[in-house]
């Protein structure tokens, strides 16, 4: 570029920037990812300047045409980035002046890099929020597909990782679905606060030029404009809020990963993960390692760390803009990339999981999973629940001492503990009877689970 040795602010300084400082303060190595949005924002800004008569219409047209050409060069990989020009904004503006001459210098009228970068980051994040929402929806559809295949597949439900009560596998999967539904709600709500236009705040106090911020907001599809110039250029709470929502999604996916890792082990044998999401061992030929779920479990820490980085970055900053804010992009970009990669992996892996109903049922038959059903049976016979709980506890101890299930105790065994028990007790001790009894909204009865899946399918875009 012909003006590669000249920066906007060079006139103030009597000596050149130290080479190390130049490299230390440059951000173009990572903020060039904002280029598409920087060009879109600059086109809208130039269009507004022309319509408001702040710059000549032919100058605005030349700027817009020049920016589109630069955008095409960047998209084609033909743009040369310069560290000397610090950031994505100055690189593009210098290229514009190179391309169209002195008219290009009019682009920066009425704005600062402070409101420019805040706008770019919001546009970049808005784009990725929309993409992530689409990925979450795709993952939910995969869950519904898998859950609909396992409405009658009985597995143990756990508390404290101990067998608690029988549930159907479809019900367990729908719990994951509900987590994602809340995640989507948070992202949709977060997007409202992302989609606020800072451009026009300039460096911190606004501009003396008669700009039309509402026109720029309309051109860039922002819902509204930021109403305080100091706040507009300096806060990154929208990025922190997104990172919090992203952390919750990763926390959920990490929990799923933990379950998948356990379930895929021979000790459980509940599921078989697709081979393409697993790897082998360099020494043990029999191994099939669930590397993708393990990495997702690990990558959640990376996203959490990005959230803490952004919170820590902002906590000590006075108004308005400070150079510290340059450090917001790398963790935000990494959070987005990590989350999108994770959702891509899960979006294909989840619907292609193979369940092992026999292993699930066998595990549900252990651990006295129907003990609560026996207590409920006694309550229906007139026994207070606390008394019923105590009696069933003694019957569990008896069965455990004999190394049998509750359903294998004799009627005489039951009646010695609780005379009101009759032969119909055995209906309450079957796995099918246990899940079928929970036939209410939110319960694990197959027909209830099927209804939940159908509701979700109707609501899914």
N, C-alpha and C positions, 0 to 999 in steps of 0.2 A: 504494500500500500504506500502511496506517495507520502502520506502524512503519518507514517508509522512512528516517527520520532516526536510527534506533537500530540499532547493530550489537552483536554479542555482546561485543566487547571494549571498547566505549566507556567503561565504568565506570572504567577505569584512567587515563584521560587528562583533563587539565584544559582543553585547548583542542582545537578542531576540527582535523581533518586539513586541511592545505593543499590547495587545489583541484587544483594541479598534481600533488602527491604522490598524491592520490586517483586521478587519471586514470593516473598513471605506474604505480601498483601494482595497478590493477584488471586482472582477467583475464577478466571476464564476456563480453567481446567475442568471445573464441574458446573459452573453456571451457564455454560454454553448449551446445556440441556433446556434452558429457558428460551432458546433462540426463536422458536416458532411463535411463542407467546409474546416475546419482545417485539417481533415484527408486526404481529397483529395489533398490539397496543399502540405501536408507533404509527401504523396506518390510520387507526382511529383518531389518534391525536392530531396528525397532519390534516386529516379530513376536516376535523373540527376547526383547526386554526384557519383553514381556507374558507370554510362557511361563515365563520365569525369575522372575516376580514382582517384577521391578525397577521396573516401572511397572504401574499397574492395567490389567486386560484391556480395560476400556471405553476407556481412554485410548489403548492400542495400536490398538484397532479404529478409533477416530476418526482417529488419525494415518494409518493405512493407507488409509482411505477418502478422507481429504483429499489424500494424495499421489497417489492414482489420479486424482482430479479435476484436480489440477494437471498431471499428465502428459497428460491429455486436452486441457487448454487449450494446453499447449506444442505438442502434435502438431497442433492445429488452427490454430496461429499466433496464438492469442489471449492469449498471456502477454507482459507488459510487463517487460522486463529493466531493472534499475537499476544503473548504474555505481557509485552510492554504496554499494551492498551488495557491492561488490568482485568476487564470483565466483558461479558457478552454485550452490554450496552454500548460501550465505547468502541468495541470491534465493529459492530454493525454500523454505528454512526460514521466511523472513519471510512468504512467501505462505501457507504452511501455518498459521502463527499468525493471520494475517489471516482465514483461512477457517474455522478451528475454535476459535480463541481460545487461552486459556492452556494448554490441553492440548498444543498444538503445540510448546511450549517443552520438553516432556519428551523430544522426539526425540533431542536431542543428549546425552542421558545416556549415559555410558560410552564416548564416542567423541570424536575430535578431527577437525578438518579435515585433519590430517596423514594419518591412516589412511583417512579418507573419500576424499580425492582419489587416494591410491594405489590404493584399491579401484576407483574409477571408471575410472581410466586402464587398469587391467588388464582390466576388463570391456569397455571400449571397444575395446581392442586385440584381445582375444580374439574379439570379434564380427567385427572386420575381418580377422583372420587366417583365420577360417573362410570369409569371403567371398572373400578372395584365393585360398585353396586351391581353391575352386570355380571361380574364373576361370582359374587355371592349368590345371586339369583340362579345362576347355572349350577352352582354347588347344591343349592336347595332342591333343584329339580332332580339332580342325581340322587339325593337322599330320598325323595319321594318315590323315585323309581325303585330303589332298593327296599324301602320300607314296605311298599305295596306287595313285594314278593314274600314278605315274612310277617304277615299279620297273624299267622297261627304258629309261628316258630317260637317255642318256649325256651327261655334262657333264665339263668338266675339273675335277679336284681341284687345289687350289693349295697351294703353300707359298711364303712370301715374295711372295705375289700373282703368282707365276710358275706357268705350267702345270707340273704335277708328274706326276700319273697320272690316267687316266680313272676316274671313279666314276659311279654312277647318281644322279640327282637325288633319288630316294627315300632313298638312303643319306645324302645331305647333310642332308635334312630330318630324318631320324631322329637325326642328331647334335644338332640343336636340341631334339628330343624328350628326349634323354638329359639335356641341360642342365636342362630343366624338371623332370625327375624328381628330380634332386639338389636343385633349389630347393624342391620340395615336401617332401622329406625334412627339409630344414633348417627349414621352417616348422612341420611337425608336431612336430619336436623342440623348437623354440623355444616352441611353444604350451604344452608341459608346464611350462615355467618361468614363463610368463605366468599360468597358471591356478593361482596360489597366493594365498590370501586374506590381505591385511594387516589387515582390519578387526578391531578388538580390541586392536591395538597402541596405540591412542589417540595421544597426542601423541608419546611416545617410550618410555614405561616400562610400558605396559599400563594397566589400570584397576582400581580397588579394588572395583568392582561384580562380582557373581558371574555374569558373562556366560557364554554357551555359544557359543564360536567354531565348534565343529563343526556346530552347528545352522545357523548363518549360512552356513557353507561349503556345507552340503547345500542350503539354500534357493537359493543363488546359483550352484550347480553348479560350485564350485571343487573341484579334486582334493584339496587339502590346505590347511592353514593355515601361514602364515609362523611360524617357531618362535622368532624373536628380534625383539622389538618395535623395537629400535633400527634393525636392518636393514630391517624391514618398511616403515617410514615413509620411509626416507631414500634407498634405492638405486633406480636406474632402469636397472639392467643388463638387465632384461627388454626394455625399450624399445630399448636400444642393440643388443641381440642381434637383435631383429626388424629394426631399421634396417639392420644388417649383412646379414641375409638378403635384405631388400628391395633393397639396393644390388647384391647379386650377381645378383638377377633382372634389375634394370635394366641391369647390365653385359652380361648375356647378350642382352637385347633390343636394346641399343645395337649389339652386334656383328652381330646379324641385320639391324638397320637399315642398317648400313654396307654389308653385302652386297646388300641390296635396292636401295639407292641406286645402287650400281655396276651391278648386274644390269639395272636399269630404264633405264640410260643407253644411247643408241644405240651407244656403243663396245662394249658387251656385248650388249644386246638379249636377255638370257636370259628376262626376265619382263616382264609387263605388269601394273601395279598397277591395282586398281579405280579408276575415275575419282573416286568419292566420297572417296577418300583422297588425292587430289592437287589441286593448284591450278594456275592459270595465271600468266602474267606480265602486268604492267600495260603493257608496251611491246612484248613479243615474242609475237605471236599463236600461234606454233607450240609454245610451251612447255607441258610437262606436268610440273610439279615434284612430286617425292615428299615433300611437306611433312610428312606424318605420320611417316614414318621419320626424317626429319631432326630433327623436334621431339623424338621419342623419344630420339634420339642426344644431343640437347641436354639433355633433362630428366633424363637419367641423372646429369648433373653436379649438378642440383638435389637429387636424392636423396642422392648422395655427400656433398654439403654439409651436409644434415640430419644424417647420421651423424656427421660431424666436429663439428658443433655440439653434439650430445648428449654425445659423448666429452669435449669441452672443457668443457662445462657441469659435468660430474661430477668432473673430475679433481682439483679443489682443495677439494672439500667435506669438512669434518670431520663426524663423526656428531653429531646425527642430522639432522632436517629443517632445511633452510635455504630462504630465500625464492628463492634461485637456481632451485630446482626448478620454480617457476612457468614458467620458460622452456623446459620440456621439451615442452609441449603443441603449440605452434605448429609446430616442425619435425616432430614426430611426425605431427600431423594432415596436414601438407603432404606428407610422405613417403607416407602411406597414400593420400591423394587422387591424387597423381601416379601411383603404382603402379597403383591401380585403374583410372584413366582410360586408362593405357597398355595394360593387359591387355584392357580393353573394346575399344579400337581394334584391337589385334592379333588378338583373338578372332574378329572378323569379317573382317579384311583377309586374314589368312594363308590360310584355305581357299578364298578367292576370287581368289587370284593365278593368272594365266594364264601358263603356261610356254611357251617357244618352243623346242621340241626341236631344230629345225633349227639355230638359232643356237648352242645348247649343243653339239651334235655337231660343228659346224664349228669351234668354239673348241677342243674336245678334240682335234681332228685336227691342231692346230697345236702347236708347242712340243715336239715329239718326246715326247709323253706316254707312248709305249710303250717308251721306252729301257730302263727297268728290266726290262720283260718280256724284252727281248733279252738283257740280262745274265743273268736267271734261266735263259733258254734255254741259254746257254753253260755255266752251272753244271751244268745237267742233262746236258750233253755231256762233263762231266768237268773243266771249267775252274774254278780257284779264283775266288771271287767278286771279289776285289780285281783279279785279272788281267782278269776279264770286264768289270769296271767301266771299266778303262783302255781296253780294246779298243773297247767301245761308245762311249766318249767320243770316240775317233778317228773312228768311223763317223758319229757325230752331227756332228762338225766337217766331214766330207766332205759329208754331206747338206746341211748349212747352206751350204756354199760353192756348192753346185749349186742352192740354193733349192728343195729337194724334201724330202719326208718320208722317214723311214727306210724305210717300206714301198715307196718308189719306187726304192730302190737295187736294182741288179741282183744276182743270185746271185753273179756274179763279183766284184762290189764287196765283198760280205760275205766271200767265201772268201779274197780277198787279205789281209784282216785276220785272219780266223780260219778256217782250212781245214775245221774240223769242222762248220761251218754247212752245212745241207742245205736243200733246197727247202721243207721243212716249217716253216722259220723264219717264213714269211709268215703262218702261222696265229697266231703269237705277237704279230704286229705289228698285228692288227686291234683296234679298240676293243672289240668284243664279246668277243673272245678274252681281252683283258686283264682286263675286269671279271669274266668268267665264271671265270677262273683263281683268283680270290680267294674261293673257296667254303669259307669256314670261319667260325666264330662271330665276329661283329664285322666280317666282310669285306664287300666291296661287290658280290659276285655277286648277280644278281637274285633267285635262289631264297633266298639267305641274308637279303637285305633283306626279302623277302616274309615269311619266317619271323619276322623281328624285328617286323614290323608286326603280324602275327597274335598274337604273344606279348603285345605291348603292348595290343592290343585286348581280349584276354582279361583282362588285369590292370586295365584302365581301369574306374573305377566307372561 
